[in-house]
Amino acid sequence: MSAYSPAETAEKSGFSIDTLRYYEKIGLLPDIARNASGRRVFSDDDLQWLGMLRCLRETGMPIAEMLRYTELARGGDGTVQERLELLQDHDRRVDEQITRLREQQEHIQWKIRLYSGEVCRELSA
């Protein structure tokens, strides 16, 4: 099993060292190991967990829900159904967000066609 310093973990995960500290402080990164001198040491499992946190964060999951998911994940097999429901709810919100973004993108693309003169050609054709 590999061990990574906070700087290596920040580089590999894409999170800043400050974010790693914050996530540990609020409970999103529980049980981070420490070396003999008390410095944090991250494992491959920690990096995998950070990948999940990045996915949740980048898809707009609120911190409170990320914390709930973390608590559930630490709860073992007895929490699988709750985790499933939490992720399904989040997935629905992501789908709705994608739909809104596609609609907004269509508006932007229409403006691009307008400014490039394509809309006038479309209307006269």
C-alpha positions in Angstrom: 0.0 0.0 0.0 1.3 3.4 -0.9 1.6 6.4 1.4 1.3 10.0 0.2 2.2 13.2 1.8 -0.4 16.0 1.9 1.4 17.7 -1.0 1.4 14.5 -3.1 -2.2 13.9 -2.3 -3.1 17.5 -3.3 -1.3 17.0 -6.6 -2.9 13.6 -7.3 -6.4 14.5 -6.2 -6.6 18.1 -7.5 -7.7 19.4 -4.1 -5.6 22.0 -2.4 -3.8 21.2 0.9 -6.2 23.7 2.6 -9.2 21.8 1.2 -7.7 18.5 2.4 -7.3 20.0 5.9 -10.9 21.4 5.8 -12.4 18.1 4.6 -10.6 16.3 7.4 -11.7 18.9 10.0 -15.4 18.6 9.0 -15.4 14.8 8.7 -15.3 14.2 5.0 -11.9 12.6 5.3 -12.2 10.5 8.5 -9.4 8.5 10.0 -6.4 9.9 8.1 -3.3 8.2 9.3 -0.4 10.0 10.9 3.3 9.2 10.7 5.6 9.1 13.7 6.1 12.9 13.6 2.3 13.5 13.5 2.1 14.4 9.8 -0.9 13.2 7.8 -0.3 10.3 5.5 -2.8 9.4 2.8 -3.4 6.0 1.3 -4.6 4.8 -2.1 -8.0 4.3 -0.4 -8.0 7.9 0.7 -7.2 9.0 -2.9 -10.1 6.8 -4.1 -12.4 8.4 -1.6 -11.2 11.9 -2.7 -12.1 10.9 -6.2 -15.7 10.2 -5.1 -15.8 13.5 -3.1 -14.6 15.4 -6.3 -17.3 13.7 -8.3 -20.0 14.7 -5.8 -18.7 18.2 -5.4 -18.3 18.9 -9.1 -21.9 17.7 -9.7 -23.2 20.1 -7.1 -23.8 18.0 -4.1 -24.0 20.2 -1.0 -21.4 19.7 1.7 -24.2 18.6 4.1 -25.2 15.7 1.8 -21.5 14.8 1.2 -21.2 14.6 5.0 -24.3 12.4 5.2 -22.9 10.1 2.4 -19.6 9.9 4.3 -21.4 8.9 7.5 -23.4 6.3 5.7 -20.3 4.9 3.9 -18.6 4.5 7.3 -21.7 2.7 8.6 -21.0 -0.4 6.5 -23.3 -2.7 4.6 -26.3 -1.8 6.7 -26.4 1.7 5.1 -26.3 0.6 1.4 -30.0 1.3 0.8 -29.7 4.8 2.3 -26.6 5.5 0.2 -28.4 4.3 -2.9 -31.3 6.6 -2.2 -29.1 9.6 -1.5 -27.1 9.0 -4.8 -30.3 8.4 -6.8 -31.7 11.7 -5.5 -28.5 13.5 -6.4 -28.5 11.8 -9.9 -32.0 13.2 -10.5 -30.8 16.7 -9.6 -27.8 16.3 -11.9 -30.1 15.2 -14.7 -32.3 18.3 -14.2 -29.2 20.5 -14.2 -28.0 18.9 -17.4 -31.4 19.6 -19.0 -31.3 23.2 -17.9 -27.8 23.6 -19.2 -28.7 22.1 -22.6 -31.6 24.6 -22.9 -29.3 27.5 -22.0 -26.7 26.2 -24.4 -29.3 26.2 -27.2 -30.0 29.8 -26.5 -26.2 30.6 -26.5 -25.8 28.8 -29.8 -28.7 30.7 -31.3 -27.0 34.0 -30.3 -23.8 32.7 -31.9 -25.6 32.0 -35.1 -27.3 35.4 -34.9 -24.0 37.3 -34.4 -22.2 35.3 -37.1 -25.1 36.1 -39.6 -26.4 32.6 -39.9 -29.8 33.5 -38.4 -30.5 36.0 -41.1 -29.6 33.4 -43.7 -31.8 30.8 -42.0 -34.8 33.2 -42.0 -34.3 34.2 -45.6 -33.9 30.6 -46.8 
